[in-house]
Amino acid sequence: MSASFSLTPGFHAVVVGGAGDIGAAISNQFCDLGATVTATGVNDADLARSLLKPRTGLALTTLDVTSDEAVASLAGQHQRVDALINCAGILARDKEYEIETFMKVLDVNLTGTFRTCMAFRSQLAKMNGSIVNIASMNATLALPRIPAYCASKGGVVMLTKALALAWAEDGIRVNAVAPGYVETAINAAGRADQAHYQRIADRTAFKRWGQPEDITGAVAFLCMPASQYATGTVVAVDGGFLAG
């Protein structure tokens, strides 16, 4: 394999939200590429139900991304961090018009992403590292039942661009991946409606929903030397949903 399309020896990735469906797939991908990985879940129950495969080089830990202290504590435990992947996220269909719920979604999805970026900045600068934020198709295409989620993911996109400009002088590249409709626990309720499920599948170029593993290649690429001139960009991985 070309060195441009591989990870440097000793590569360490921190995958925030790595216990979730997409996060677990990303964590497994990095392990397959020879990296060590620290993956987080919000609590022990989150870790227990994770699809992550136990393996050498993979460490699981809890992290509340809404806690400044918890985020700072996790960052302080690691001297080397080559990549920070932010994929912790929540949504609450139909409840996001309640102000407390709206603020909670933003605190996890947007402010939580900012917290972890800030906490790991010095380690990433030492390694000329990469940040990949998991945004969403809903940063571009709004849905009426999840206003906070849409707003938070739109914010993640602009945060990505702003940090890319601010931290280029530190040697840190900051990019985002925007998944489309991917089969995960977060959208299980919506997928129970078969008509809705089929409408979504039919609009994609491939006539199917995405799987968590479909997202991992773009994330890994954005952490490799092959993407060294890419920063402040958003890679859509939506099966062509927005192309139509």
C-alpha positions as CSV (number, residue, x, y, z in Angstrom):
1,M,0.0,0.0,0.0
2,S,1.3,3.5,-0.8
3,A,2.4,5.4,2.2
4,S,0.1,8.2,1.1
5,F,-2.9,5.9,1.7
6,S,-1.8,4.5,5.0
7,L,-1.5,5.7,8.6
8,T,1.7,6.6,10.2
9,P,3.3,4.1,12.7
10,G,1.9,4.5,16.2
11,F,-1.2,6.3,14.9
12,H,-3.7,7.0,17.6
13,A,-7.3,8.0,16.9
14,V,-9.8,9.2,19.5
15,V,-13.3,8.5,18.3
16,V,-15.8,10.5,20.3
17,G,-19.1,8.6,20.1
18,G,-17.2,5.6,19.0
19,A,-19.6,3.3,20.8
20,G,-22.4,4.3,18.5
21,D,-23.2,2.6,15.2
22,I,-21.2,4.9,12.8
23,G,-18.6,5.5,15.5
24,A,-18.1,1.8,16.0
25,A,-17.6,1.2,12.3
26,I,-15.1,4.1,12.2
27,S,-13.2,2.7,15.2
28,N,-13.0,-0.8,13.6
29,Q,-11.7,0.7,10.4
30,F,-8.9,2.5,12.2
31,C,-8.0,-0.7,14.0
32,D,-8.0,-2.6,10.7
33,L,-5.5,0.0,9.4
34,G,-3.2,-0.6,12.3
35,A,-4.0,2.3,14.6
36,T,-4.7,2.3,18.3
37,V,-8.1,3.7,19.1
38,T,-9.8,5.2,22.1
39,A,-13.6,5.1,21.6
40,T,-16.1,6.7,23.9
41,G,-19.7,6.2,24.9
42,V,-21.8,8.4,27.0
43,N,-22.1,5.8,29.9
44,D,-21.5,2.2,30.7
45,A,-24.8,1.1,29.2
46,D,-23.9,2.8,25.9
47,L,-20.6,0.9,25.9
48,A,-22.3,-2.4,26.8
49,R,-24.7,-2.3,23.8
50,S,-22.0,-1.1,21.3
51,L,-21.3,-3.1,18.2
52,L,-17.6,-2.6,18.7
53,K,-15.5,-5.8,18.4
54,P,-13.1,-6.3,21.4
55,R,-9.6,-6.3,20.0
56,T,-6.0,-5.4,20.7
57,G,-5.4,-1.7,20.4
58,L,-8.9,-0.6,21.2
59,A,-9.8,1.1,24.5
60,L,-13.3,1.9,25.5
61,T,-14.2,4.7,28.0
62,T,-17.1,6.8,29.0
63,L,-17.4,10.5,28.1
64,D,-20.0,13.1,28.6
65,V,-19.3,15.7,25.9
66,T,-21.4,18.3,27.7
67,S,-19.0,18.3,30.6
68,D,-16.0,20.6,30.3
69,E,-14.3,18.6,33.1
70,A,-14.9,15.2,31.6
71,V,-13.6,16.3,28.2
72,A,-10.5,17.9,29.7
73,S,-9.8,14.8,31.8
74,L,-10.0,12.5,28.7
75,A,-7.7,14.8,26.7
76,G,-5.2,14.9,29.6
77,Q,-4.9,11.1,29.5
78,H,-3.3,11.0,26.1
79,Q,0.0,12.4,25.0
80,R,-0.3,11.4,21.3
81,V,-3.4,12.0,19.3
82,D,-3.1,11.8,15.5
83,A,-6.8,12.1,14.8
84,L,-10.0,13.2,16.6
85,I,-13.2,12.0,15.1
86,N,-16.4,13.6,16.5
87,C,-19.4,11.5,16.0
88,A,-21.3,11.8,19.3
89,G,-24.9,12.9,18.4
90,I,-28.5,12.8,19.5
91,L,-31.8,13.8,18.2
92,A,-35.4,13.9,19.6
93,R,-38.1,13.8,16.9
94,D,-41.0,16.1,17.6
95,K,-39.5,17.2,21.0
96,E,-36.9,19.6,19.7
97,Y,-39.4,22.5,19.8
98,E,-39.1,22.3,23.6
99,I,-36.4,24.8,24.5
100,E,-34.7,22.4,27.0
101,T,-34.5,19.6,24.4
102,F,-33.4,22.1,21.7
103,M,-30.5,23.3,23.9
104,K,-29.5,19.7,24.9
105,V,-29.2,18.6,21.3
106,L,-27.1,21.6,20.5
107,D,-24.9,21.0,23.6
108,V,-24.2,17.5,22.5
109,N,-23.9,17.8,18.8
110,L,-22.4,21.2,18.3
111,T,-20.9,22.5,21.6
112,G,-19.7,19.0,22.4
113,T,-17.8,18.9,19.2
114,F,-16.2,22.3,19.9
115,R,-15.3,21.2,23.5
116,T,-13.4,18.1,22.2
117,C,-11.7,20.0,19.4
118,M,-10.4,22.6,21.9
119,A,-9.4,20.0,24.5
120,F,-7.3,18.0,22.0
121,R,-5.8,20.9,20.1
122,S,-2.3,20.8,21.6
123,Q,-1.9,17.0,21.0
124,L,-3.1,17.3,17.4
125,A,-0.8,20.2,16.8
126,K,2.2,18.1,17.9
127,M,1.4,15.5,15.3
128,N,0.1,17.7,12.5
129,G,-3.1,15.8,13.2
130,S,-6.6,15.7,11.7
131,I,-10.1,16.4,13.0
132,V,-13.0,14.8,11.2
133,N,-16.4,16.0,12.4
134,I,-19.4,13.9,11.5
135,A,-22.0,16.3,10.2
136,S,-25.1,15.2,8.3
137,M,-27.0,15.6,5.1
138,N,-29.4,17.6,7.4
139,A,-26.9,20.4,7.5
140,T,-28.1,21.1,4.0
141,L,-31.6,19.4,3.8
142,A,-33.8,20.5,6.7
143,L,-36.5,18.2,8.2
144,P,-39.4,19.7,10.1
145,R,-39.4,17.2,13.0
146,I,-35.8,17.8,14.1
147,P,-35.0,21.5,14.1
148,A,-32.3,21.3,16.7
149,Y,-30.6,18.4,15.0
150,C,-30.6,20.3,11.7
151,A,-29.3,23.5,13.3
152,S,-26.6,21.6,15.2
153,K,-25.3,19.9,12.1
154,G,-25.4,23.1,10.1
155,G,-23.3,24.5,12.9
156,V,-20.9,21.6,12.8
157,V,-20.2,22.4,9.1
158,M,-19.4,26.0,9.8
159,L,-17.4,25.2,12.9
160,T,-15.4,22.8,10.8
161,K,-14.6,25.6,8.2
162,A,-13.8,28.2,10.9
163,L,-11.4,25.9,12.8
164,A,-9.8,24.8,9.5
165,L,-8.9,28.4,8.8
166,A,-7.9,29.2,12.4
167,W,-5.7,26.1,13.0
168,A,-4.0,25.7,9.7
169,E,-1.0,27.5,11.2
170,D,-0.8,24.7,13.8
171,G,-0.7,22.0,11.1
172,I,-4.1,20.7,12.1
173,R,-6.5,19.8,9.2
174,V,-10.2,20.0,10.0
175,N,-12.8,18.4,7.7
176,A,-16.2,16.9,8.0
177,V,-18.1,14.0,6.6
178,A,-21.8,14.4,6.0
179,P,-23.6,11.0,6.0
180,G,-27.0,10.7,4.3
181,Y,-29.7,8.2,5.5
182,V,-27.7,5.5,7.3
183,E,-29.3,2.6,9.2
184,T,-28.5,3.3,12.8
185,A,-30.3,3.2,16.2
186,I,-30.8,6.9,16.1
187,N,-33.3,6.6,13.2
188,A,-34.8,3.2,14.1
189,A,-38.2,4.7,14.9
190,G,-38.4,6.4,11.5
191,R,-37.3,3.2,9.7
192,A,-40.3,1.3,11.2
193,D,-42.5,3.1,8.7
194,Q,-42.0,1.0,5.7
195,A,-43.4,3.5,3.2
196,H,-41.0,6.1,4.6
197,Y,-38.1,3.7,4.5
198,Q,-38.8,2.8,0.8
199,R,-39.2,6.5,-0.2
200,I,-35.7,7.3,1.1
201,A,-34.2,4.2,-0.6
202,D,-35.8,5.0,-3.9
203,R,-34.4,8.6,-3.9
204,T,-30.8,7.4,-3.6
205,A,-28.8,6.5,-6.7
206,F,-28.2,3.0,-5.2
207,K,-31.8,2.5,-4.1
208,R,-30.8,1.6,-0.6
209,W,-30.1,3.2,2.8
210,G,-26.5,3.5,3.8
211,Q,-24.7,1.2,6.3
212,P,-22.3,2.5,9.0
213,E,-19.4,0.9,7.1
214,D,-20.2,3.1,4.1
215,I,-19.0,6.1,6.1
216,T,-15.6,4.8,7.3
217,G,-13.5,5.1,4.1
218,A,-14.1,8.9,3.7
219,V,-13.1,9.4,7.4
220,A,-10.0,7.4,7.1
221,F,-8.9,9.1,3.9
222,L,-9.2,12.5,5.5
223,C,-6.7,11.4,8.1
224,M,-4.1,10.1,5.6
225,P,-1.2,11.9,3.9
226,A,-3.1,11.5,0.6
227,S,-5.5,14.2,1.8
228,Q,-2.8,16.6,3.1
229,Y,-4.2,19.5,1.1
230,A,-7.8,19.0,2.1
231,T,-9.0,21.2,5.0
232,G,-12.3,23.0,5.7
233,T,-14.2,20.6,3.3
234,V,-17.3,18.6,3.8
235,V,-17.5,15.2,2.1
236,A,-21.0,14.0,1.4
237,V,-21.6,10.3,1.7
238,D,-25.3,10.0,1.0
239,G,-25.6,7.5,-1.9
240,G,-26.5,10.3,-4.2
241,F,-29.5,11.5,-2.2
242,L,-28.8,15.2,-2.7
243,A,-27.7,14.8,-6.3
244,G,-31.3,14.2,-7.5
